[in-house]
Amino acid sequence: MTMPALALFGGTPVRTRPFPAWPVSGAAEEQRLLRVLRSGQWGRLDGPEVSEFETAFAALHGCRHGIAVVNGTVALRIALLAAGIGAGDEVIVPPYTFVATATAVLEANAIPVFADIDLETFNLDPAAVAAAITARTRAIIPVHFAGQPADMDAMLELSRGRDIVVLEDAAHAHGASYRNRPAGSLGNMATFSFQSSKNLTAGEGGIITTNDDALAEACRSIHNCGRVPGGVWYEHHVVSGNYRLGEFQGAVLNGQLERLTAQAETRERNGRRLVSRLAQIPGIHPQRRPADCTRHSYHLVMLRVDGATFGAPRTRVLDALTAEGIPCSAGYGYSLPDQPLFRNKAFGPYLAGIADALDYSASRCPNSDLICREQAVWLGQNLLLGGEDDVDDIASAFEKVYTHRGELIP
Ligand SMILES: Cc1ncc(COP(=O)(O)O)c(C=O)c1O
């Protein structure tokens, strides 16, 4: 039996129905939003929503403290400032991440140092981190990429005996776990994002989680204009700002949180099913999952297309999948050191007198470069929120494109 023609060339698409929409909301959000609206308590210091959310989210992620802030970028920066990271300190970050992981370091007036990722897990490679450590290293920021926890035992081991803080960038990792311990509780501190695409969202927002009382107190002060417990309103102890989350966002997040565990289970089940089918296709390499990942939060299903083995280049594979009705993308176009921001050292007021000595064109991140330039394919988390038939459509579309790969060669 011949396989039907590719939709790219006029055939019938595998998928014509839409995938589950994101965000999901309902009565829980509506009721809370209305209550906040009518109460007139719209600010974080007036009403109960943000405070309730901080406690519940932190507890779900194995932490005593949660400090909700305006977004995940600011959360990273506040965490670094709370840890005392500052002028000229080095902070090791992956080159394959959203730019905020590195710009938050710059905005703490510290130096981002790039260590490559592992080609199969897409997370920081411990050997590359070890090679990047110097006497000036003060922090490591492992990103739990796509929702799969980084090799945290290795990161903590590298920090041991050194004055190095481990700050998890858990922007993708709501509800993920590592050796049955929640992401967010694995390092000294962690940060999450609630931006629109994230697995828990209020459009914008972020949180810092920690079990360290002193770091929590420092974060709380920095997010609230340098105020301290017991201090009077116009008394400010550190340079900081107003990074507080508002009650409307707190209301939405409390509603979202009621669904997070069930959604995480659905994503995990569907993600595993999809990845096991995709892994059968020559040249398709889904993110390798070590046994220590006990819950993948699947913010993304990410994979590599090795064009030589698959038999068609990634760009054409993406075109063909899109035509088959599968929303997908190539993800980041640059390793971070190749971003104009780093190439031109466009650091604004930061690293004055320090930046001159830095040369980001000398950063070597071959795995990240290969993934950015030629191989990454991303599928969003909402594609996993339906049933088995939804993920089977995705797998069938990949298989169809593979069968027709010869037609995709330019
Ligand atoms: C890995 C990573 N870190 C940090 C952030 C920053 O979060 P936000 O957009 O809420 O500032 C994001 C997301 O957007 C991200 O994907």
The ligand as an SDF file (V2000), in Angstrom:
LIG
                    3D

 16 16  0  0  0  0  0  0  0  0999 V2000
   14.5650   28.8520   30.5910 C   0  0  0  0  0  0  0  0  0  0  0  0
   13.8960   30.1590   30.8750 C   0  0  0  0  0  0  0  0  0  0  0  0
   14.3860   30.9550   31.8410 N   0  0  0  0  0  0  0  0  0  0  0  0
   13.8240   32.1220   32.1570 C   0  0  0  0  0  0  0  0  0  0  0  0
   12.7060   32.5790   31.4860 C   0  0  0  0  0  0  0  0  0  0  0  0
   12.1910   33.9370   31.8290 C   0  0  0  0  0  0  0  0  0  0  0  0
   10.8920   33.9560   32.2630 O   0  0  0  0  0  0  0  0  0  0  0  0
    9.9480   35.2290   31.9890 P   0  0  0  0  0  0  0  0  0  0  0  0
    9.5830   35.2270   30.5350 O   0  0  0  0  0  0  0  0  0  0  0  0
    8.7860   34.9970   32.8940 O   0  0  0  0  0  0  0  0  0  0  0  0
   10.7170   36.4510   32.3690 O   0  0  0  0  0  0  0  0  0  0  0  0
   12.1350   31.7720   30.4860 C   0  0  0  0  0  0  0  0  0  0  0  0
   10.9200   32.1160   29.7540 C   0  0  0  0  0  0  0  0  0  0  0  0
   10.3950   32.7730   29.1910 O   0  0  0  0  0  0  0  0  0  0  0  0
   12.7610   30.5440   30.1500 C   0  0  0  0  0  0  0  0  0  0  0  0
   12.2730   29.7750   29.1810 O   0  0  0  0  0  0  0  0  0  0  0  0
  1  2  1  0
  2  3  1  0
  2 15  2  0
  3  4  2  0
  4  5  1  0
  5  6  1  0
  5 12  2  0
  6  7  1  0
  7  8  1  0
  8  9  2  0
  8 10  1  0
  8 11  1  0
 12 13  1  0
 12 15  1  0
 13 14  2  0
 15 16  1  0
M  END
$$$$
